[in-house]
Amino acid sequence: MKGISEPIAGFFNRLGLMPNTMTLLGLAGNVVGAMLLAQGNMFWGGILILLMGPIDGLDGTMARLRGMAGNFGAFVDSVSDRYSELIIFGGLIFFYAQQGDMLSTVAVYAAAAGSVLVSYIRSRGQSLGWDTKVGILTRMERYLVLAPALILNIPMVGIWIIAILANLTALQRIIDVRRKARQ
């Protein structure tokens, strides 16, 4: 991955773009993607969300190449990642609620809750001295499930997978932190 991301990150650095600009571009693109999803345009919303993943992923590489990698940049990136996920799920919740499809609305909420909890549990565990990265559906896997499901116009397949497996991942991390706390 380094062999691909470093030359691209170097190109954007040479253009004068800052790492936080890439973070914000990724967030803005996901907002537009979520707006498309809210209108029921799963294909184009999915395409935009698929394109934003690599853009958002370049910020850390750009910062490292510039010698600017630091805790605050990592913090901004992590917060914008959570906002992106929640905005995308918000667009889907809006769409399914407008359709009167309460089961799908609840499933999207469960996917959003599980996604945020996976990250929160890791962060909270780290703050107490126990890092946990275990689990079957981390952020990258959630992204790789959702974007293709949207593009293929089978969003609820991706949503149900995320709703179940993200919450299972959250439970795996809780158990992992508990095990580490007992050691």
Biotite code that builds the C-alpha atoms (Angstrom):
import biotite.structure as struc

atoms = struc.array([
    struc.Atom([0.000, 0.000, 0.000], chain_id="A", res_id=1, res_name="MET", atom_name="CA", element="C"),
    struc.Atom([2.916, 2.339, 0.780], chain_id="A", res_id=2, res_name="LYS", atom_name="CA", element="C"),
    struc.Atom([4.150, 1.980, -2.791], chain_id="A", res_id=3, res_name="GLY", atom_name="CA", element="C"),
    struc.Atom([0.834, 3.353, -4.049], chain_id="A", res_id=4, res_name="ILE", atom_name="CA", element="C"),
    struc.Atom([-0.085, 5.908, -1.390], chain_id="A", res_id=5, res_name="SER", atom_name="CA", element="C"),
    struc.Atom([3.291, 7.639, -1.027], chain_id="A", res_id=6, res_name="GLU", atom_name="CA", element="C"),
    struc.Atom([3.611, 8.784, -4.665], chain_id="A", res_id=7, res_name="PRO", atom_name="CA", element="C"),
    struc.Atom([-0.015, 10.008, -4.662], chain_id="A", res_id=8, res_name="ILE", atom_name="CA", element="C"),
    struc.Atom([0.461, 11.760, -1.311], chain_id="A", res_id=9, res_name="ALA", atom_name="CA", element="C"),
    struc.Atom([3.685, 13.294, -2.628], chain_id="A", res_id=10, res_name="GLY", atom_name="CA", element="C"),
    struc.Atom([1.813, 14.588, -5.677], chain_id="A", res_id=11, res_name="PHE", atom_name="CA", element="C"),
    struc.Atom([-0.810, 16.312, -3.504], chain_id="A", res_id=12, res_name="PHE", atom_name="CA", element="C"),
    struc.Atom([1.944, 17.707, -1.277], chain_id="A", res_id=13, res_name="ASN", atom_name="CA", element="C"),
    struc.Atom([3.660, 19.182, -4.346], chain_id="A", res_id=14, res_name="ARG", atom_name="CA", element="C"),
    struc.Atom([0.343, 20.792, -5.322], chain_id="A", res_id=15, res_name="LEU", atom_name="CA", element="C"),
    struc.Atom([0.476, 22.570, -1.979], chain_id="A", res_id=16, res_name="GLY", atom_name="CA", element="C"),
    struc.Atom([-2.478, 20.807, -0.396], chain_id="A", res_id=17, res_name="LEU", atom_name="CA", element="C"),
    struc.Atom([-2.211, 20.326, 3.348], chain_id="A", res_id=18, res_name="MET", atom_name="CA", element="C"),
    struc.Atom([-3.066, 17.005, 5.056], chain_id="A", res_id=19, res_name="PRO", atom_name="CA", element="C"),
    struc.Atom([-5.998, 18.536, 6.952], chain_id="A", res_id=20, res_name="ASN", atom_name="CA", element="C"),
    struc.Atom([-7.335, 19.846, 3.633], chain_id="A", res_id=21, res_name="THR", atom_name="CA", element="C"),
    struc.Atom([-7.498, 16.253, 2.391], chain_id="A", res_id=22, res_name="MET", atom_name="CA", element="C"),
    struc.Atom([-9.305, 15.260, 5.589], chain_id="A", res_id=23, res_name="THR", atom_name="CA", element="C"),
    struc.Atom([-11.860, 18.015, 5.027], chain_id="A", res_id=24, res_name="LEU", atom_name="CA", element="C"),
    struc.Atom([-12.212, 17.154, 1.319], chain_id="A", res_id=25, res_name="LEU", atom_name="CA", element="C"),
    struc.Atom([-12.995, 13.576, 2.301], chain_id="A", res_id=26, res_name="GLY", atom_name="CA", element="C"),
    struc.Atom([-15.577, 14.758, 4.815], chain_id="A", res_id=27, res_name="LEU", atom_name="CA", element="C"),
    struc.Atom([-17.153, 17.169, 2.313], chain_id="A", res_id=28, res_name="ALA", atom_name="CA", element="C"),
    struc.Atom([-17.325, 14.443, -0.333], chain_id="A", res_id=29, res_name="GLY", atom_name="CA", element="C"),
    struc.Atom([-19.026, 12.127, 2.132], chain_id="A", res_id=30, res_name="ASN", atom_name="CA", element="C"),
    struc.Atom([-21.555, 14.858, 2.956], chain_id="A", res_id=31, res_name="VAL", atom_name="CA", element="C"),
    struc.Atom([-22.430, 15.115, -0.742], chain_id="A", res_id=32, res_name="VAL", atom_name="CA", element="C"),
    struc.Atom([-22.550, 11.302, -0.963], chain_id="A", res_id=33, res_name="GLY", atom_name="CA", element="C"),
    struc.Atom([-24.911, 11.202, 2.040], chain_id="A", res_id=34, res_name="ALA", atom_name="CA", element="C"),
    struc.Atom([-27.147, 13.797, 0.383], chain_id="A", res_id=35, res_name="MET", atom_name="CA", element="C"),
    struc.Atom([-27.368, 11.553, -2.676], chain_id="A", res_id=36, res_name="LEU", atom_name="CA", element="C"),
    struc.Atom([-28.224, 8.594, -0.446], chain_id="A", res_id=37, res_name="LEU", atom_name="CA", element="C"),
    struc.Atom([-30.924, 10.628, 1.312], chain_id="A", res_id=38, res_name="ALA", atom_name="CA", element="C"),
    struc.Atom([-32.495, 11.166, -2.125], chain_id="A", res_id=39, res_name="GLN", atom_name="CA", element="C"),
    struc.Atom([-32.361, 7.433, -2.855], chain_id="A", res_id=40, res_name="GLY", atom_name="CA", element="C"),
    struc.Atom([-29.499, 7.660, -5.334], chain_id="A", res_id=41, res_name="ASN", atom_name="CA", element="C"),
    struc.Atom([-27.557, 4.697, -3.969], chain_id="A", res_id=42, res_name="MET", atom_name="CA", element="C"),
    struc.Atom([-25.329, 4.194, -7.027], chain_id="A", res_id=43, res_name="PHE", atom_name="CA", element="C"),
    struc.Atom([-23.868, 7.717, -7.257], chain_id="A", res_id=44, res_name="TRP", atom_name="CA", element="C"),
    struc.Atom([-23.806, 8.116, -3.485], chain_id="A", res_id=45, res_name="GLY", atom_name="CA", element="C"),
    struc.Atom([-21.882, 4.832, -3.295], chain_id="A", res_id=46, res_name="GLY", atom_name="CA", element="C"),
    struc.Atom([-19.468, 5.902, -6.047], chain_id="A", res_id=47, res_name="ILE", atom_name="CA", element="C"),
    struc.Atom([-18.721, 9.168, -4.258], chain_id="A", res_id=48, res_name="LEU", atom_name="CA", element="C"),
    struc.Atom([-18.248, 7.428, -0.912], chain_id="A", res_id=49, res_name="ILE", atom_name="CA", element="C"),
    struc.Atom([-15.958, 4.879, -2.591], chain_id="A", res_id=50, res_name="LEU", atom_name="CA", element="C"),
    struc.Atom([-13.854, 7.722, -4.046], chain_id="A", res_id=51, res_name="LEU", atom_name="CA", element="C"),
    struc.Atom([-13.636, 9.570, -0.724], chain_id="A", res_id=52, res_name="MET", atom_name="CA", element="C"),
    struc.Atom([-12.059, 6.648, 1.157], chain_id="A", res_id=53, res_name="GLY", atom_name="CA", element="C"),
    struc.Atom([-8.662, 6.864, -0.555], chain_id="A", res_id=54, res_name="PRO", atom_name="CA", element="C"),
    struc.Atom([-8.727, 10.682, -0.484], chain_id="A", res_id=55, res_name="ILE", atom_name="CA", element="C"),
    struc.Atom([-9.315, 10.683, 3.253], chain_id="A", res_id=56, res_name="ASP", atom_name="CA", element="C"),
    struc.Atom([-6.710, 7.952, 3.674], chain_id="A", res_id=57, res_name="GLY", atom_name="CA", element="C"),
    struc.Atom([-3.973, 10.113, 2.159], chain_id="A", res_id=58, res_name="LEU", atom_name="CA", element="C"),
    struc.Atom([-3.892, 12.727, 4.923], chain_id="A", res_id=59, res_name="ASP", atom_name="CA", element="C"),
    struc.Atom([-1.739, 10.687, 7.284], chain_id="A", res_id=60, res_name="GLY", atom_name="CA", element="C"),
    struc.Atom([0.731, 9.765, 4.550], chain_id="A", res_id=61, res_name="THR", atom_name="CA", element="C"),
    struc.Atom([0.910, 13.385, 3.418], chain_id="A", res_id=62, res_name="MET", atom_name="CA", element="C"),
    struc.Atom([1.572, 14.549, 6.995], chain_id="A", res_id=63, res_name="ALA", atom_name="CA", element="C"),
    struc.Atom([4.283, 11.935, 7.471], chain_id="A", res_id=64, res_name="ARG", atom_name="CA", element="C"),
    struc.Atom([6.003, 12.881, 4.199], chain_id="A", res_id=65, res_name="LEU", atom_name="CA", element="C"),
    struc.Atom([5.927, 16.543, 5.235], chain_id="A", res_id=66, res_name="ARG", atom_name="CA", element="C"),
    struc.Atom([7.286, 15.721, 8.697], chain_id="A", res_id=67, res_name="GLY", atom_name="CA", element="C"),
    struc.Atom([4.050, 17.064, 10.176], chain_id="A", res_id=68, res_name="MET", atom_name="CA", element="C"),
    struc.Atom([2.573, 13.870, 11.605], chain_id="A", res_id=69, res_name="ALA", atom_name="CA", element="C"),
    struc.Atom([1.320, 14.534, 15.095], chain_id="A", res_id=70, res_name="GLY", atom_name="CA", element="C"),
    struc.Atom([-1.333, 13.795, 17.663], chain_id="A", res_id=71, res_name="ASN", atom_name="CA", element="C"),
    struc.Atom([-3.616, 16.683, 16.733], chain_id="A", res_id=72, res_name="PHE", atom_name="CA", element="C"),
    struc.Atom([-3.704, 15.681, 13.063], chain_id="A", res_id=73, res_name="GLY", atom_name="CA", element="C"),
    struc.Atom([-4.503, 12.100, 14.071], chain_id="A", res_id=74, res_name="ALA", atom_name="CA", element="C"),
    struc.Atom([-7.246, 13.447, 16.342], chain_id="A", res_id=75, res_name="PHE", atom_name="CA", element="C"),
    struc.Atom([-8.772, 15.571, 13.546], chain_id="A", res_id=76, res_name="VAL", atom_name="CA", element="C"),
    struc.Atom([-8.628, 12.604, 11.177], chain_id="A", res_id=77, res_name="ASP", atom_name="CA", element="C"),
    struc.Atom([-10.321, 10.287, 13.669], chain_id="A", res_id=78, res_name="SER", atom_name="CA", element="C"),
    struc.Atom([-13.076, 12.782, 14.468], chain_id="A", res_id=79, res_name="VAL", atom_name="CA", element="C"),
    struc.Atom([-13.738, 13.484, 10.778], chain_id="A", res_id=80, res_name="SER", atom_name="CA", element="C"),
    struc.Atom([-13.894, 9.722, 10.126], chain_id="A", res_id=81, res_name="ASP", atom_name="CA", element="C"),
    struc.Atom([-16.639, 9.383, 12.756], chain_id="A", res_id=82, res_name="ARG", atom_name="CA", element="C"),
    struc.Atom([-18.511, 12.363, 11.303], chain_id="A", res_id=83, res_name="TYR", atom_name="CA", element="C"),
    struc.Atom([-18.233, 10.872, 7.818], chain_id="A", res_id=84, res_name="SER", atom_name="CA", element="C"),
    struc.Atom([-19.642, 7.551, 8.943], chain_id="A", res_id=85, res_name="GLU", atom_name="CA", element="C"),
    struc.Atom([-22.484, 9.135, 10.878], chain_id="A", res_id=86, res_name="LEU", atom_name="CA", element="C"),
    struc.Atom([-23.355, 11.522, 8.042], chain_id="A", res_id=87, res_name="ILE", atom_name="CA", element="C"),
    struc.Atom([-23.496, 8.616, 5.583], chain_id="A", res_id=88, res_name="ILE", atom_name="CA", element="C"),
    struc.Atom([-25.694, 6.595, 7.935], chain_id="A", res_id=89, res_name="PHE", atom_name="CA", element="C"),
    struc.Atom([-27.778, 9.732, 8.533], chain_id="A", res_id=90, res_name="GLY", atom_name="CA", element="C"),
    struc.Atom([-28.449, 10.016, 4.806], chain_id="A", res_id=91, res_name="GLY", atom_name="CA", element="C"),
    struc.Atom([-29.604, 6.408, 4.750], chain_id="A", res_id=92, res_name="LEU", atom_name="CA", element="C"),
    struc.Atom([-31.759, 6.854, 7.863], chain_id="A", res_id=93, res_name="ILE", atom_name="CA", element="C"),
    struc.Atom([-33.407, 9.883, 6.241], chain_id="A", res_id=94, res_name="PHE", atom_name="CA", element="C"),
    struc.Atom([-34.105, 7.937, 3.047], chain_id="A", res_id=95, res_name="PHE", atom_name="CA", element="C"),
    struc.Atom([-35.608, 4.892, 4.756], chain_id="A", res_id=96, res_name="TYR", atom_name="CA", element="C"),
    struc.Atom([-37.614, 6.988, 7.228], chain_id="A", res_id=97, res_name="ALA", atom_name="CA", element="C"),
    struc.Atom([-39.071, 8.978, 4.300], chain_id="A", res_id=98, res_name="GLN", atom_name="CA", element="C"),
    struc.Atom([-40.033, 5.658, 2.706], chain_id="A", res_id=99, res_name="GLN", atom_name="CA", element="C"),
    struc.Atom([-41.768, 4.590, 5.910], chain_id="A", res_id=100, res_name="GLY", atom_name="CA", element="C"),
    struc.Atom([-39.439, 1.576, 6.114], chain_id="A", res_id=101, res_name="ASP", atom_name="CA", element="C"),
    struc.Atom([-38.939, 1.419, 9.871], chain_id="A", res_id=102, res_name="MET", atom_name="CA", element="C"),
    struc.Atom([-37.097, -1.918, 9.879], chain_id="A", res_id=103, res_name="LEU", atom_name="CA", element="C"),
    struc.Atom([-34.451, -0.539, 7.520], chain_id="A", res_id=104, res_name="SER", atom_name="CA", element="C"),
    struc.Atom([-34.311, 2.704, 9.517], chain_id="A", res_id=105, res_name="THR", atom_name="CA", element="C"),
    struc.Atom([-33.638, 0.737, 12.710], chain_id="A", res_id=106, res_name="VAL", atom_name="CA", element="C"),
    struc.Atom([-31.053, -1.441, 10.937], chain_id="A", res_id=107, res_name="ALA", atom_name="CA", element="C"),
    struc.Atom([-29.166, 1.657, 9.735], chain_id="A", res_id=108, res_name="VAL", atom_name="CA", element="C"),
    struc.Atom([-29.274, 3.046, 13.283], chain_id="A", res_id=109, res_name="TYR", atom_name="CA", element="C"),
    struc.Atom([-27.864, -0.254, 14.607], chain_id="A", res_id=110, res_name="ALA", atom_name="CA", element="C"),
    struc.Atom([-25.099, -0.118, 11.982], chain_id="A", res_id=111, res_name="ALA", atom_name="CA", element="C"),
    struc.Atom([-24.265, 3.469, 12.969], chain_id="A", res_id=112, res_name="ALA", atom_name="CA", element="C"),
    struc.Atom([-24.262, 2.627, 16.673], chain_id="A", res_id=113, res_name="ALA", atom_name="CA", element="C"),
    struc.Atom([-22.030, -0.407, 16.162], chain_id="A", res_id=114, res_name="GLY", atom_name="CA", element="C"),
    struc.Atom([-19.636, 1.553, 13.944], chain_id="A", res_id=115, res_name="SER", atom_name="CA", element="C"),
    struc.Atom([-19.218, 4.346, 16.463], chain_id="A", res_id=116, res_name="VAL", atom_name="CA", element="C"),
    struc.Atom([-18.926, 1.933, 19.385], chain_id="A", res_id=117, res_name="LEU", atom_name="CA", element="C"),
    struc.Atom([-16.103, 0.005, 17.717], chain_id="A", res_id=118, res_name="VAL", atom_name="CA", element="C"),
    struc.Atom([-14.040, 3.193, 17.576], chain_id="A", res_id=119, res_name="SER", atom_name="CA", element="C"),
    struc.Atom([-15.190, 4.490, 20.969], chain_id="A", res_id=120, res_name="TYR", atom_name="CA", element="C"),
    struc.Atom([-14.317, 1.263, 22.786], chain_id="A", res_id=121, res_name="ILE", atom_name="CA", element="C"),
    struc.Atom([-10.827, 1.282, 21.303], chain_id="A", res_id=122, res_name="ARG", atom_name="CA", element="C"),
    struc.Atom([-10.325, 4.933, 22.225], chain_id="A", res_id=123, res_name="SER", atom_name="CA", element="C"),
    struc.Atom([-11.695, 4.509, 25.743], chain_id="A", res_id=124, res_name="ARG", atom_name="CA", element="C"),
    struc.Atom([-9.593, 1.392, 26.276], chain_id="A", res_id=125, res_name="GLY", atom_name="CA", element="C"),
    struc.Atom([-6.479, 3.266, 25.108], chain_id="A", res_id=126, res_name="GLN", atom_name="CA", element="C"),
    struc.Atom([-7.213, 6.091, 27.537], chain_id="A", res_id=127, res_name="SER", atom_name="CA", element="C"),
    struc.Atom([-7.108, 3.518, 30.350], chain_id="A", res_id=128, res_name="LEU", atom_name="CA", element="C"),
    struc.Atom([-3.932, 1.886, 29.056], chain_id="A", res_id=129, res_name="GLY", atom_name="CA", element="C"),
    struc.Atom([-5.426, -1.071, 27.161], chain_id="A", res_id=130, res_name="TRP", atom_name="CA", element="C"),
    struc.Atom([-5.260, -0.904, 23.384], chain_id="A", res_id=131, res_name="ASP", atom_name="CA", element="C"),
    struc.Atom([-7.662, -3.160, 21.547], chain_id="A", res_id=132, res_name="THR", atom_name="CA", element="C"),
    struc.Atom([-7.662, -3.683, 17.810], chain_id="A", res_id=133, res_name="LYS", atom_name="CA", element="C"),
    struc.Atom([-9.472, -7.027, 17.746], chain_id="A", res_id=134, res_name="VAL", atom_name="CA", element="C"),
    struc.Atom([-12.641, -7.616, 15.817], chain_id="A", res_id=135, res_name="GLY", atom_name="CA", element="C"),
    struc.Atom([-13.962, -8.775, 12.502], chain_id="A", res_id=136, res_name="ILE", atom_name="CA", element="C"),
    struc.Atom([-15.322, -5.479, 11.172], chain_id="A", res_id=137, res_name="LEU", atom_name="CA", element="C"),
    struc.Atom([-13.048, -2.470, 11.658], chain_id="A", res_id=138, res_name="THR", atom_name="CA", element="C"),
    struc.Atom([-13.478, 0.826, 9.798], chain_id="A", res_id=139, res_name="ARG", atom_name="CA", element="C"),
    struc.Atom([-11.822, -0.341, 6.569], chain_id="A", res_id=140, res_name="MET", atom_name="CA", element="C"),
    struc.Atom([-13.937, -3.497, 6.438], chain_id="A", res_id=141, res_name="GLU", atom_name="CA", element="C"),
    struc.Atom([-17.117, -1.479, 7.097], chain_id="A", res_id=142, res_name="ARG", atom_name="CA", element="C"),
    struc.Atom([-16.169, 0.790, 4.216], chain_id="A", res_id=143, res_name="TYR", atom_name="CA", element="C"),
    struc.Atom([-15.475, -2.220, 1.969], chain_id="A", res_id=144, res_name="LEU", atom_name="CA", element="C"),
    struc.Atom([-18.886, -3.674, 2.830], chain_id="A", res_id=145, res_name="VAL", atom_name="CA", element="C"),
    struc.Atom([-20.963, -0.512, 2.501], chain_id="A", res_id=146, res_name="LEU", atom_name="CA", element="C"),
    struc.Atom([-19.622, 1.159, -0.659], chain_id="A", res_id=147, res_name="ALA", atom_name="CA", element="C"),
    struc.Atom([-20.051, -1.891, -2.956], chain_id="A", res_id=148, res_name="PRO", atom_name="CA", element="C"),
    struc.Atom([-23.497, -2.623, -1.471], chain_id="A", res_id=149, res_name="ALA", atom_name="CA", element="C"),
    struc.Atom([-24.549, 0.939, -2.317], chain_id="A", res_id=150, res_name="LEU", atom_name="CA", element="C"),
    struc.Atom([-23.090, 0.803, -5.833], chain_id="A", res_id=151, res_name="ILE", atom_name="CA", element="C"),
    struc.Atom([-24.780, -2.547, -6.512], chain_id="A", res_id=152, res_name="LEU", atom_name="CA", element="C"),
    struc.Atom([-28.045, -1.065, -5.178], chain_id="A", res_id=153, res_name="ASN", atom_name="CA", element="C"),
    struc.Atom([-28.311, -3.628, -2.395], chain_id="A", res_id=154, res_name="ILE", atom_name="CA", element="C"),
    struc.Atom([-27.735, -1.208, 0.485], chain_id="A", res_id=155, res_name="PRO", atom_name="CA", element="C"),
    struc.Atom([-29.616, -3.229, 3.076], chain_id="A", res_id=156, res_name="MET", atom_name="CA", element="C"),
    struc.Atom([-27.337, -6.237, 2.548], chain_id="A", res_id=157, res_name="VAL", atom_name="CA", element="C"),
    struc.Atom([-24.376, -4.070, 3.522], chain_id="A", res_id=158, res_name="GLY", atom_name="CA", element="C"),
    struc.Atom([-26.295, -2.373, 6.325], chain_id="A", res_id=159, res_name="ILE", atom_name="CA", element="C"),
    struc.Atom([-27.352, -5.659, 7.939], chain_id="A", res_id=160, res_name="TRP", atom_name="CA", element="C"),
    struc.Atom([-23.811, -7.022, 7.688], chain_id="A", res_id=161, res_name="ILE", atom_name="CA", element="C"),
    struc.Atom([-22.486, -3.886, 9.383], chain_id="A", res_id=162, res_name="ILE", atom_name="CA", element="C"),
    struc.Atom([-25.299, -3.773, 11.954], chain_id="A", res_id=163, res_name="ALA", atom_name="CA", element="C"),
    struc.Atom([-24.555, -7.322, 13.074], chain_id="A", res_id=164, res_name="ILE", atom_name="CA", element="C"),
    struc.Atom([-20.789, -7.528, 12.677], chain_id="A", res_id=165, res_name="LEU", atom_name="CA", element="C"),
    struc.Atom([-19.907, -4.019, 13.936], chain_id="A", res_id=166, res_name="ALA", atom_name="CA", element="C"),
    struc.Atom([-21.836, -4.668, 17.138], chain_id="A", res_id=167, res_name="ASN", atom_name="CA", element="C"),
    struc.Atom([-20.190, -8.082, 17.403], chain_id="A", res_id=168, res_name="LEU", atom_name="CA", element="C"),
    struc.Atom([-16.807, -6.358, 16.946], chain_id="A", res_id=169, res_name="THR", atom_name="CA", element="C"),
    struc.Atom([-17.723, -3.909, 19.714], chain_id="A", res_id=170, res_name="ALA", atom_name="CA", element="C"),
    struc.Atom([-18.477, -6.861, 22.009], chain_id="A", res_id=171, res_name="LEU", atom_name="CA", element="C"),
    struc.Atom([-15.178, -8.512, 21.026], chain_id="A", res_id=172, res_name="GLN", atom_name="CA", element="C"),
    struc.Atom([-13.349, -5.344, 22.006], chain_id="A", res_id=173, res_name="ARG", atom_name="CA", element="C"),
    struc.Atom([-15.191, -5.068, 25.323], chain_id="A", res_id=174, res_name="ILE", atom_name="CA", element="C"),
    struc.Atom([-14.190, -8.642, 26.121], chain_id="A", res_id=175, res_name="ILE", atom_name="CA", element="C"),
    struc.Atom([-10.601, -7.935, 25.033], chain_id="A", res_id=176, res_name="ASP", atom_name="CA", element="C"),
    struc.Atom([-10.355, -4.863, 27.270], chain_id="A", res_id=177, res_name="VAL", atom_name="CA", element="C"),
    struc.Atom([-11.848, -6.792, 30.168], chain_id="A", res_id=178, res_name="ARG", atom_name="CA", element="C"),
    struc.Atom([-9.286, -9.578, 29.656], chain_id="A", res_id=179, res_name="ARG", atom_name="CA", element="C"),
    struc.Atom([-6.444, -7.029, 29.563], chain_id="A", res_id=180, res_name="LYS", atom_name="CA", element="C"),
    struc.Atom([-7.782, -5.268, 32.664], chain_id="A", res_id=181, res_name="ALA", atom_name="CA", element="C"),
    struc.Atom([-7.716, -8.552, 34.604], chain_id="A", res_id=182, res_name="ARG", atom_name="CA", element="C"),
    struc.Atom([-4.088, -9.278, 33.697], chain_id="A", res_id=183, res_name="GLN", atom_name="CA", element="C"),
])
